[in-house]
Amino acid sequence: MSAPALERLLLQLEVDQFNAAYAAALDEKRFDDWPGFFLEDGRYTVQARENFDRGLPLALIALESRGMMKDRVYGVTQTIYHRPYYTRHVVGPAQVLAAQDGDPGGLVRAQAHYAVFRTRPGDASEVYNVGRYIDEMERTPDGLRLRSRLCVYDSEMVLNSLIYPI
């Protein structure tokens, strides 16, 4: 295997491991860890596919910094009352779209499909949200961090309300 092919394979593995850790933090309700997956000025957006495809800016959630994400976590954990439920994220292998070669702090663009299932205690599981992550990541001394994560959801209806991060 050539050195460039090996580097691409290792990057693919690194992105997939990042996505697995991200999903585990959310599924285990470690919401205080969630902003740490982003750079300080990282962006998190949840947008309908219809708006994305038409180039329209309207989004369900648009957070523009780690501080805004921490505020969201406070709201989710301290102020919002709702029937409890569990989530399970299933994230497909990432497609690495671009990487700046030779630059340890380089930008990585990737995309991965996701499905989030919701289970209320004592009830059946249901499909909660399905779509794709469109990511821009940067390498940091602590590993990959998101410059932006755009969650483009295919689901035409968002069940009840979107409380937990996707």
SVG drawing of the C-alpha trace seen along z (x, -y; Angstrom):
<svg xmlns="http://www.w3.org/2000/svg" viewBox="-45 -32 49 34">
<polyline fill="none" stroke="black" stroke-width="0.4" points="0.0,0.0 1.4,-3.4 2.0,-6.1 -0.8,-8.4 -3.3,-5.5 -2.3,-4.5 -2.6,-8.2 -6.1,-8.3 -7.1,-5.1 -5.8,-6.4 -7.7,-9.7 -10.9,-7.7 -10.4,-5.7 -9.7,-8.9 -12.9,-10.5 -15.0,-7.4 -13.6,-7.1 -14.4,-10.8 -18.0,-10.2 -18.3,-7.1 -17.1,-9.1 -19.5,-12.0 -22.5,-9.6 -21.5,-7.8 -21.4,-11.1 -24.9,-12.0 -26.4,-8.5 -24.9,-8.4 -26.3,-11.8 -22.9,-13.3 -24.1,-16.6 -21.4,-18.6 -18.9,-16.8 -20.7,-17.8 -19.3,-21.3 -15.8,-19.9 -16.1,-18.2 -16.1,-21.7 -13.5,-24.4 -14.2,-27.5 -15.8,-29.3 -17.3,-26.1 -20.7,-26.1 -23.6,-23.6 -26.6,-23.7 -29.6,-21.5 -31.3,-22.2 -34.1,-20.5 -32.9,-18.9 -35.4,-21.0 -33.9,-24.3 -30.4,-23.0 -31.1,-21.9 -32.6,-25.2 -29.8,-27.2 -32.2,-28.7 -30.7,-29.7 -33.6,-28.7 -32.5,-26.1 -34.1,-24.6 -30.9,-25.2 -28.0,-27.4 -25.3,-27.8 -22.2,-29.9 -19.8,-29.1 -18.9,-26.7 -20.5,-29.2 -23.8,-29.0 -23.6,-25.2 -22.9,-25.4 -26.0,-27.5 -28.0,-24.9 -26.7,-22.2 -27.8,-24.2 -31.2,-24.6 -31.5,-20.8 -30.3,-19.7 -31.6,-22.4 -34.7,-24.2 -36.5,-22.1 -39.1,-19.7 -40.1,-16.8 -40.9,-13.1 -37.6,-11.3 -36.3,-9.3 -33.1,-7.7 -31.4,-8.1 -29.2,-5.8 -27.1,-7.3 -26.1,-5.0 -23.5,-6.7 -22.3,-5.3 -18.7,-5.3 -17.5,-8.8 -16.7,-9.9 -13.6,-12.1 -14.2,-14.7 -11.0,-16.7 -8.0,-17.0 -5.1,-19.5 -2.1,-17.2 1.0,-17.8 -0.6,-20.4 -1.0,-19.0 -3.6,-21.7 -5.2,-21.3 -8.9,-21.3 -10.7,-18.0 -14.0,-18.0 -16.2,-14.8 -19.7,-13.6 -21.5,-10.7 -25.0,-9.5 -26.8,-9.1 -30.0,-7.7 -31.1,-8.6 -33.6,-6.4 -35.6,-7.4 -36.9,-5.1 -39.2,-6.3 -39.0,-4.0 -41.7,-1.4 -42.4,-2.1 -41.2,-1.0 -38.3,-2.6 -38.9,-4.9 -37.0,-6.6 -36.4,-10.1 -34.2,-11.8 -32.3,-10.7 -29.9,-12.6 -26.2,-13.4 -23.5,-15.2 -21.6,-17.6 -18.4,-18.5 -15.4,-20.7 -12.8,-19.5 -9.4,-20.8 -6.6,-18.9 -5.7,-20.1 -3.2,-18.8 -6.3,-17.0 -7.3,-15.4 -9.9,-16.4 -12.4,-19.1 -15.3,-20.4 -15.1,-23.8 -18.7,-23.2 -21.2,-20.4 -24.2,-20.8 -26.9,-18.2 -29.1,-18.0 -32.1,-15.9 -34.3,-14.1 -37.2,-13.6 -40.2,-15.6 -41.5,-15.7 -39.5,-16.3 -41.2,-14.3 -42.5,-16.7 -39.5,-18.9 -35.8,-18.7 -34.3,-18.8 -31.0,-16.8 -28.3,-17.4 -28.3,-15.2"/>
</svg>
